[in-house]
Amino acid sequence: MALGAIKPSHVAAFTREAIGRYGPTTVNQDLNLLHNIFASAVREELVDANPAHRPERPKTPDHERSWRVLEPGEVSRVLKAFTDERARVVFLTSILTAMRRSELVNLKWRDVDFLADAIHVRRAKSKEGHRAIAMPKTLSDALWSWKASTPIRPTTTSCSRVTNRAAR
């Protein structure tokens, strides 16, 4: 079928068929991809309109959206199971601070205040755009030990990303 011949009814038929074969999350990801393909085709003037614009989407069940919180015993077992120290410290930071993934990825050594036992999150999603998170002694000790064991390279600064430091 030619690109220009695809209509919203074809997208709806694709969605109905896909729901029978795949989960709602997968179908929604496929619809996102289809929408982006047609958006590019519209920009390139290959088609007049996007037939995948605002299609009927399958609902994602609540159980797929919910998170399961680890029990304290599970956390300690996961921590002991790590063989990569960097991954263990990142997991520990995540568990003890409840930082968002994007905040962890953007964390730099300058954001870790060992004197105040706090981690400063810049560009946070809070109204102020900045927040300080208390750093428990367990985390402070782990980060201090990791930072001390990480060689400082002359071509980098102490502001290098915490989560990528040991990988270099």
Phi, psi and omega in degrees: 000136179290148182305316182290345181274349182284127183245165176306328179295328176292320178296320179296319178295318176301316181298313180300317180293318182294324180299327178289340184252330187231167177285164182298326180295316179296316180298317179296322177295320177296320178295323176298315179297314179300317178300316181293323178298312181290329176297320176294319179296323177295315179299324180276003180060035176272334175223159182278326184217161180266108180289347179260017178282120178054055178286163174292126184248147176290146178281140176272123179300149181302327182293338177281338181268341186279150178256144175260124181275133179290142174284155181307320178296325178292321180300313181294324177293320178296315179301318180290334183283341181294135173255342179261115184298321179300313180297322179296316181291322177295316177299315180300317178298317180298313183292317187276344182245343184059032178289149176289157180303315181297327178289321178296316182297325182269003181292133179238160181301327180295342179278346181265112181257098183290332180289321180265000184049055181217153173245128181263122178258113179266152183056041177286165180278003179286167181301321183285338182082000180212141175212154178248135180244131177297138182251111178299155182303321179303314180289318179302314179297317181295316179293319179298315179298317181293316180297319181295329182271355181265119180294138177272126181266139182299333183276354180244166177253172177290355180270007179301151183301133179297317186286346180247355188303309185286343182282344184282000000 
